[in-house]
Amino acid sequence: MPVTLKQIAKSAGVSIPTVSRILNGRESGVPIREQTRERVLAVANELGYKPNLLARGLVGSKSSLIGVIVRDIADPFLNQVLKGMYDAAVERQYRLFLGHVGQRPDTTLDYGSMFEQYHADGIIVMGDMQDDETALQALTSQHRYVVGVTDRTNTRGFPGVYADSFHGATLAMDHLLALGHRRIACITDQSISDGRMRASVYEHCMREHGLGDQIQVFETTRSIESGYQLGLEIFDDPDRFSAIFAATDTLALGLIKAAFQLRIPIPDQLSIVGYDDIDMAQYTVPALSSISQLGHNMGYRTTNLLVDMINGALESAHVDDIILTPLLVVRQSTTFASGYFDNVTLEK
């Protein structure tokens, strides 16, 4: 593995941006002491750092490369977004290369260093990564053009393309409440900010309808297996709830499998609405009602936003976020609550 700027910075006791400026000969608004410069160069030499000469030759020109740092490459929704990013990249004559972070947000800096060595024109950060703010701040100090995409609930130092998570969660809850459900549970991943946001909207909607005493939030990780295992645990009492708002479709898919195994009919006994509208949502049995974040469109617009910034030399501070409005897609996994029509008077 090539020596990274992060390794040099750690050994020399300085920041990654400082290492980058010294090794690449960049001027800095803050003067770098000669002693610091010599220490960084000595550490780089000791570790065997080899600069990318091709990238050095491209300084001042474009490489037509975009680095993509993705939270979880196995996430079906992020795959939708990635397809949109790829389609736009092909149209704009750019190439993408991927870095998978997973559960290690500190590797964000490693990928940032690698992308710099290969002279990427810009970087896209996919997904809301747990405990990633420090790494992202360092990333933006290294690279001029950075764009975020998908789940975000807080303001960052760079623009991005996001769906309105508050609106999407409200759509899901309004759908279940309109069907007459009152015993509604929420399944979410609280380690991710959008998961916390959707759970918060769920609680707000329940209280707003006088159902504060019915609030039930279950926490797990956002995977099909996690949803399945949790379903096996919480489906012990058929009267516990009549509907579930799952903060991701992957959780919803696991819940559907658990319900099938325990012979709980969906939607007759239990309605489930998911979030993301991943490609396989329409092929579950029954087909999953879900909140669409327009994943392909989101990715497509992200690449175009970044390329426009690069071509126009636009600073992040002068570029606004693009906020997409989620849509409710109703399929067969949700229906009216039992007894809904008991108090409905039909006209003759």
VENWOTA-V896403 format. One record per pair of residues at least 6 apart in sequence whose ideal C-beta (glycine too) atoms are under 7 Angstrom apart, sorted by the first residue. I is the first residue (numbers start at 1). J is the second residue. D is the distance in whole Angstrom. If there is no record, write none. Layout:
# VENWOTA-V896403
I|J|D  I|J|D
This chain:
# VENWOTA-V896403
2|50|7  3|47|5  3|48|6  3|49|4  4|110|5  4|113|4  4|114|7  5|16|5  5|19|5  5|20|6  5|113|4  5|116|7  6|16|6  6|109|5  6|110|6  6|113|6  7|47|6  8|19|5  8|40|7  8|43|5  8|44|5  8|47|6  8|49|6  9|15|6  9|16|5  9|19|5  11|43|5  11|47|7  12|19|7  12|39|5  12|40|5  12|43|4  14|36|6  14|40|6  16|109|6  16|113|7  16|138|5  16|142|6  17|138|7  17|141|4  17|142|6  18|32|7  19|40|6  20|116|6  20|142|6  21|28|5  21|32|7  22|32|6  22|37|5  22|40|5  22|41|7  23|44|6  23|51|7  52|117|4  52|118|6  55|117|6  55|118|6  55|119|4  58|119|5  62|121|5  63|119|5  63|120|7  63|121|6  64|93|6  64|94|5  64|95|6  64|121|7  65|95|6  65|97|6  65|118|6  65|120|5  65|121|6  66|89|6  66|94|5  66|96|5  66|120|6  66|121|6  66|122|5  66|124|6  66|306|6  67|97|6  67|99|7  67|111|7  67|115|3  67|120|4  67|123|5  68|96|5  68|97|7  68|98|5  68|99|7  68|124|5  68|126|6  69|99|5  69|101|6  69|108|6  69|111|5  69|123|7  69|125|5  69|126|7  70|78|6  70|98|6  70|100|6  70|101|7  70|126|4  70|127|6  71|78|7  71|101|6  71|126|6  71|127|3  71|129|5  72|78|6  72|102|6  72|127|7  73|98|7  73|100|5  76|250|7  76|278|4  76|279|7  76|280|7  77|276|4  77|278|5  77|295|6  78|126|6  78|127|6  78|150|7  80|278|7  80|279|7  80|295|3  80|296|5  81|126|6  81|149|6  81|150|6  81|295|5  81|298|5  81|299|4  82|299|6  83|296|6  83|299|6  84|295|7  84|296|4  84|297|6  84|298|6  84|299|3  84|300|4  85|96|6  85|124|7  85|299|4  85|300|7  85|302|6  85|303|5  86|96|6  87|300|6  88|300|5  88|303|4  88|304|5  89|95|7  89|96|5  89|303|5  92|303|7  92|304|7  92|307|5  94|307|6  99|111|3  101|107|5  101|108|6  101|129|6  105|129|5  105|130|6  105|131|5  105|132|4  105|135|5  106|135|6  108|129|7  108|132|6  108|135|4  108|136|7  108|139|6  109|135|5  109|138|6  109|139|7  112|139|5  112|142|5  112|143|7  115|123|6  116|142|6  116|143|7  121|145|7  121|310|5  122|145|4  122|146|7  122|147|7  122|306|5  122|309|7  122|310|5  123|139|7  123|143|5  123|146|5  124|147|5  124|149|6  124|302|6  124|306|6  125|136|7  125|146|7  125|148|5  126|149|5  126|150|6  127|150|5  127|151|6  128|151|4  128|152|6  128|192|5  128|193|5  128|194|6  130|191|5  130|192|6  136|156|7  137|157|7  139|146|6  140|146|5  140|157|5  140|158|6  145|306|6  145|309|5  145|310|5  146|158|4  146|316|7  147|158|6  147|159|6  147|160|6  147|302|6  147|305|6  147|306|4  148|156|6  148|158|6  148|160|3  149|160|6  149|161|5  149|298|6  149|299|7  149|302|4  150|162|7  150|298|7  151|165|7  151|192|7  151|193|7  151|194|4  152|160|6  152|162|5  153|165|6  153|193|5  153|194|6  153|197|5  154|193|7  157|316|7  158|316|5  159|305|7  159|316|6  159|319|4  159|320|6  159|321|5  160|321|6  161|298|5  161|301|5  161|302|4  161|305|6  161|322|4  162|321|6  162|323|6  163|293|4  163|294|7  163|298|7  163|324|5  163|326|5  164|323|6  164|325|6  164|326|6  165|194|5  165|197|5  165|198|6  166|197|7  166|201|6  167|325|6  167|326|6  168|275|7  168|291|4  168|293|7  168|326|3  169|197|7  169|198|4  169|201|4  169|202|7  170|201|6  170|205|7  171|291|6  171|326|6  171|328|5  172|245|5  172|273|5  172|275|7  172|291|5  173|201|7  173|202|6  173|205|4  173|245|6  175|273|6  175|328|6  175|334|7  176|184|5  176|243|5  176|245|6  176|271|6  176|273|6  176|334|7  177|205|7  177|209|6  179|271|7  179|334|6  179|335|7  179|336|5  179|337|6  179|340|7  180|336|5  180|337|4  180|340|4  181|242|5  181|243|4  181|271|6  181|337|5  182|211|6  182|214|6  183|214|6  183|241|4  183|242|5  184|206|7  184|214|7  184|241|6  184|243|5  184|245|6  185|216|4  185|218|6  185|241|4  185|244|5  186|199|5  186|202|4  186|216|7  186|217|5  186|245|5  187|218|5  187|220|7  187|227|7  187|230|7  187|244|6  187|246|5  187|247|6  187|251|5  187|255|7  188|195|4  188|198|6  188|199|4  188|217|7  188|219|6  188|247|4  189|195|4  189|220|7  189|221|6  189|222|4  189|247|6  190|196|5  190|199|7  190|219|5  192|222|7  195|222|7  195|247|5  198|247|4  198|275|7  199|217|5  199|247|7  202|245|6  203|215|6  206|212|6  206|214|6  206|215|5  216|241|6  218|230|6  218|234|6  220|226|4  220|230|5  222|248|5  222|250|6  222|251|6  223|250|6  224|250|5  224|253|5  224|254|4  225|254|6  226|251|7  226|254|6  227|246|7  227|250|7  227|251|4  227|252|7  227|253|6  227|254|2  227|255|5  228|254|4  228|257|5  228|258|5  231|254|6  231|255|4  231|258|3  231|259|6  232|258|5  234|240|7  235|258|6  235|259|6  235|262|5  235|264|6  238|264|7  238|269|7  242|270|7  242|271|7  242|337|5  242|338|7  243|270|7  243|271|4  244|255|6  244|270|7  244|272|5  245|273|6  246|252|4  246|255|6  246|272|6  246|274|5  246|275|7  247|275|5  248|274|7  248|275|5  248|276|6  249|274|4  249|275|6  249|276|5  249|277|7  249|278|5  249|281|5  249|288|6  249|290|6  252|272|5  252|274|3  252|288|6  253|284|6  255|272|6  256|266|6  256|272|6  256|284|6  259|266|5  259|270|6  264|270|5  266|272|6  266|286|6  266|333|6  267|286|7  267|332|7  267|333|6  267|334|5  267|335|4  271|333|7  271|334|4  271|335|6  272|288|7  272|333|5  272|334|7  273|289|5  273|290|7  273|333|7  273|334|6  274|281|6  274|288|5  274|290|4  275|290|6  275|291|5  276|290|6  276|293|6  277|290|4  277|291|7  277|292|4  277|293|7  277|329|5  281|287|7  281|288|4  281|290|5  282|331|7  286|331|7  286|332|4  286|333|5  287|331|4  287|332|5  287|333|7  288|331|6  288|333|5  289|329|7  289|330|5  289|331|5  289|333|5  289|334|4  290|329|5  291|326|5  291|328|6  292|326|6  292|327|5  292|329|5  293|324|7  293|326|5  294|324|5  298|324|6  301|322|6  305|322|6  309|319|6
